[in-house]
Amino acid sequence: MSLEQCDLLIAGTGPAGMTAALYGQRLGLKTIVFGDIPGGNLYMIERLANFPGFTDGIAGMELGARIFQQSQAEGARYPMERLEKLQRVNGMFHGLGGNGQIHRASAAVVATGRVPIRLPLEKANLKGVNFCSICDGPLYRNKNATLAVVGSDNTAAQHALTLAKIAARVLLIHRSAKTKMDAAHASLLSGRENIITMGETEVIGCQGLDMIESLRVRSSLRGTYEIAVDGVFLAIGWRPNTDFLDFQIDKTPAGYLKTDSNLMTSLSGLFAAGDVRDTDMWQVLTACADGARAAKSAAAHIAGISAG
């Protein structure tokens, strides 16, 4: 098994990880970035409307590609594979890639973001239960489909707006009386006649043999009943993606990584950026800012090691 040395090892190819790579290279660090999708979860955003500089918005996939190309141009290396395991060995970070090669670095940045949560129900893994409306929505084009979106935040709203261009009817189902989305998204939804909001309604079952055929729901107004659907798109929450970390580290009860003002975790030399860390804003803009700060802090940490 071969061993490759670098200065900064980054886990995650979302906006936080790729920005950390961009800044790391510009600070003179030999940087390697692990992840298999340039842009990470950006591919799930049809149009990013609140990123500065793009008055007409920008597709998440396009923004991800731009940052990827920019950081590559600075010299960041992308093996295009996920990090299988990150360990701490004799004060150094050892990252094991999918090809079995070990990459050793003085500092590391965890920027692996979050992964969507599935419904805790039997048959929740039926075909037709999806997470990405941009990826899987086109499968329902020209089929007069009824599609359900489960959730009430901005992600759910984006799913509903994307699917409303494809489906005959979109059902936005959420347990709470009020949605959790911002006013801008709520306003956009109100202008779509084929989006039906179903508040105070909980999904309690999935029905079908191989493909999803219907949802069993419980409503405060109508009681328990079934809704025929052709597909379901989930936006019910996230969990931090940290399963590959092979050491103990301070986390919140929900599993997010705790950091100090320099974005260093409880393990010296390990930094966290973006949605994987304990933060009050899960935004593309703040993820990029995190990536820049984490790289700067990592560079300072490495300089301190060299000076010592």
C-alpha positions in Angstrom: 0.0 0.0 0.0 1.6 3.3 -1.1 1.8 6.5 0.9 1.5 9.9 -0.6 2.4 13.1 1.3 0.5 16.4 0.9 0.0 19.5 3.1 -3.7 19.7 3.3 -6.2 16.9 2.9 -9.8 17.9 2.2 -12.8 15.6 2.4 -15.8 16.9 0.4 -16.2 18.4 -3.1 -19.1 20.8 -2.2 -18.7 24.5 -2.2 -16.9 24.5 1.2 -14.4 21.8 0.3 -13.6 23.2 -3.2 -13.2 26.8 -1.8 -10.9 25.4 0.9 -8.9 23.8 -2.0 -8.8 27.1 -3.9 -7.5 29.1 -0.9 -5.2 26.3 0.2 -3.4 26.3 -3.1 -3.2 30.0 -3.2 -1.6 29.9 0.3 1.1 27.6 -1.0 -0.3 24.3 0.3 -0.2 21.1 -1.7 -3.8 20.1 -1.5 -5.8 17.0 -2.3 -9.6 16.9 -2.3 -11.8 13.7 -1.9 -15.3 13.5 -3.3 -17.1 12.1 -6.3 -19.4 14.9 -7.4 -17.9 18.4 -8.2 -20.2 20.8 -6.3 -21.6 18.2 -3.9 -25.3 18.8 -3.2 -25.3 21.9 -5.4 -26.5 19.6 -8.2 -29.9 19.5 -6.4 -30.4 23.3 -6.7 -32.0 24.3 -10.0 -31.4 28.0 -9.6 -29.5 29.7 -6.8 -31.0 33.1 -6.4 -29.2 34.5 -3.4 -25.6 34.1 -4.3 -24.0 37.6 -4.8 -22.9 38.5 -8.3 -25.6 36.6 -10.2 -28.5 38.9 -10.6 -30.5 36.3 -12.6 -29.4 33.4 -10.4 -27.2 30.5 -11.4 -27.8 26.8 -11.6 -26.2 25.0 -8.7 -24.5 22.5 -11.1 -22.9 25.4 -13.0 -21.6 27.1 -9.9 -20.1 23.8 -8.7 -18.4 23.3 -12.0 -17.0 26.8 -12.0 -15.5 26.5 -8.5 -14.2 23.0 -9.4 -12.4 24.3 -12.5 -11.0 27.4 -10.7 -9.5 25.3 -7.8 -8.1 22.8 -10.3 -6.5 25.7 -12.2 -4.8 26.7 -9.0 -3.3 23.2 -8.7 -5.7 21.4 -6.3 -5.7 17.6 -7.0 -9.0 15.7 -7.3 -8.8 11.9 -7.4 -12.6 11.9 -7.8 -13.2 9.3 -5.2 -14.7 9.4 -1.7 -12.6 9.2 1.4 -13.2 5.8 2.9 -11.5 6.5 6.2 -9.7 9.4 7.9 -7.3 8.5 10.7 -4.9 10.2 13.0 -1.5 8.5 13.1 1.5 9.9 15.0 0.2 13.4 14.8 -0.5 13.2 11.0 -3.8 12.7 9.2 -4.0 9.5 7.0 -6.8 9.4 4.4 -7.6 6.1 2.8 -9.1 6.5 -0.7 -11.1 3.9 -2.7 -8.0 2.7 -4.5 -6.3 1.7 -1.3 -3.7 4.4 -1.4 -3.0 6.3 1.8 -2.6 10.1 1.7 -0.8 11.7 4.6 -1.2 15.4 5.6 -0.3 17.8 8.4 -3.8 19.2 8.4 -7.3 18.2 7.2 -10.6 19.9 6.5 -13.9 18.0 6.8 -16.4 19.5 4.4 -18.5 16.5 3.6 -21.8 18.3 4.2 -25.1 16.5 5.0 -27.1 13.7 3.5 -30.9 13.6 3.3 -33.0 11.6 5.8 -35.4 9.0 4.6 -38.9 8.4 6.0 -38.7 6.0 9.0 -41.3 3.8 7.4 -41.6 0.3 5.9 -41.3 0.4 2.2 -39.6 3.9 2.4 -37.1 2.6 -0.2 -39.5 1.8 -2.9 -38.6 3.0 -6.4 -40.1 6.4 -7.0 -39.0 7.8 -3.6 -36.5 10.4 -4.6 -34.4 13.2 -3.1 -33.4 15.3 -6.2 -36.1 16.9 -8.3 -33.7 18.1 -10.9 -32.2 14.6 -11.4 -35.4 12.5 -11.2 -38.2 15.0 -11.9 -37.7 14.7 -15.7 -38.7 11.0 -15.5 -42.3 12.1 -15.0 -42.5 14.5 -17.9 -45.5 14.1 -20.2 -47.1 11.5 -17.9 -49.8 13.7 -16.3 -48.2 12.8 -13.0 -49.2 13.5 -9.4 -46.0 14.1 -7.4 -45.7 14.6 -3.6 -43.0 16.7 -1.9 -42.7 15.9 1.8 -41.2 18.8 3.8 -41.8 22.5 4.3 -38.4 24.3 4.1 -36.7 26.1 1.2 -35.5 22.7 -0.2 -39.0 21.4 -0.3 -40.2 24.6 -2.0 -37.4 24.3 -4.6 -38.5 20.7 -5.3 -42.1 21.8 -5.6 -41.3 24.6 -8.0 -39.1 22.4 -10.2 -41.7 19.6 -10.3 -44.6 22.0 -11.0 -43.1 22.5 -14.5 -43.3 18.8 -15.1 -46.2 17.3 -13.2 -49.9 17.9 -13.5 -50.2 18.2 -9.8 -47.7 18.7 -6.9 -48.7 18.0 -3.3 -46.6 19.8 -0.7 -47.1 17.7 2.4 -45.9 18.8 5.9 -46.7 18.0 9.5 -46.6 21.6 10.8 -49.3 24.2 10.5 -46.9 26.7 9.0 -44.1 26.1 6.5 -40.4 26.7 7.4 -39.5 28.3 4.1 -38.6 32.0 3.6 -41.0 34.6 2.3 -39.5 34.6 -1.2 -40.1 30.9 -1.7 -43.6 31.1 -0.2 -44.4 33.9 -2.7 -43.2 31.8 -5.6 -45.3 28.8 -4.5 -48.4 31.0 -4.2 -48.2 31.8 -7.9 -48.3 28.1 -9.0 -51.9 26.8 -9.4 -50.8 23.2 -9.6 -49.0 23.2 -6.3 -51.3 22.1 -3.4 -50.1 22.7 0.1 -51.3 20.2 2.7 -50.3 21.4 6.1 -50.8 19.5 9.4 -50.6 16.3 7.4 -48.1 13.5 8.3 -47.0 10.6 6.0 -47.5 7.4 7.9 -47.1 4.8 5.2 -45.8 4.0 1.7 -47.8 1.7 -0.6 -46.7 -0.3 -3.6 -45.0 -3.5 -4.8 -41.9 -2.3 -6.5 -42.8 1.3 -7.4 -44.5 3.8 -5.0 -48.2 3.9 -5.7 -49.7 5.8 -2.9 -49.0 7.5 0.5 -51.0 6.9 3.6 -51.4 10.1 5.5 -52.9 11.4 8.7 -54.5 14.8 8.7 -55.7 16.9 11.5 -58.8 17.8 9.4 -59.5 14.6 7.4 -58.1 11.8 9.6 -56.3 8.9 7.9 -56.5 8.3 4.2 -54.5 7.4 1.1 -53.3 9.6 -1.8 -52.4 8.1 -5.1 -49.0 9.4 -6.3 -46.6 8.6 -9.1 -43.5 9.7 -7.2 -42.4 11.2 -3.9 -39.6 13.7 -3.3 -38.3 14.0 0.3 -37.1 17.1 2.1 -37.6 16.1 5.7 -34.2 16.9 7.1 -30.5 16.0 7.0 -27.8 14.3 9.0 -24.1 15.2 8.9 -21.9 13.0 6.8 -19.1 12.0 9.2 -19.2 8.2 9.2 -15.7 8.0 7.7 -14.0 9.7 10.7 -12.0 7.0 12.5 -11.4 8.9 15.8 -13.3 10.6 18.6 -14.2 14.3 18.2 -16.6 16.7 19.8 -20.0 16.8 18.2 -23.4 18.2 18.9 -26.2 15.8 20.0 -27.3 15.8 16.3 -23.8 14.8 15.2 -22.5 18.1 13.8 -18.8 18.9 14.3 -18.1 21.6 17.0 -15.5 24.2 16.0 -13.8 27.2 17.5 -13.6 30.7 15.8 -10.8 29.4 13.5 -13.0 26.5 12.5 -10.7 24.0 14.2 -12.4 21.0 15.8 -11.5 19.5 19.2 -8.7 17.6 17.4 -5.7 19.7 16.7 -5.1 20.3 12.9 -8.6 19.1 11.9 -10.9 21.8 10.6 -14.5 21.7 9.6 -16.3 23.8 7.0 -19.8 24.1 5.6 -22.9 22.1 6.4 -21.1 19.4 8.4 -20.2 21.7 11.2 -22.3 23.2 14.0 -23.7 26.4 12.4 -26.8 28.5 12.4 -26.8 28.9 8.6 -26.7 26.2 6.0 -26.1 28.3 2.9 -23.8 28.0 -0.1 -22.4 31.5 0.6 -21.5 30.6 4.2 -20.1 27.3 3.1 -17.7 29.1 0.8 -16.7 31.5 3.6 -16.1 28.5 5.9 -13.9 26.9 3.3 -11.7 30.0 2.9 -11.4 30.5 6.7 -10.6 26.8 7.2 -7.8 26.9 4.6 -6.3 30.0 6.1 -6.4 28.5 9.6 -4.9 25.2 8.3 -2.1 27.2 6.7 -1.4 28.9 10.0 -1.5 25.6 11.8 1.0 24.0 9.4 3.3 27.1 9.6 3.2 26.7 13.4 4.2 23.1 13.2 7.1 24.0 10.8 8.3 26.8 13.1 8.2 24.5 16.1 
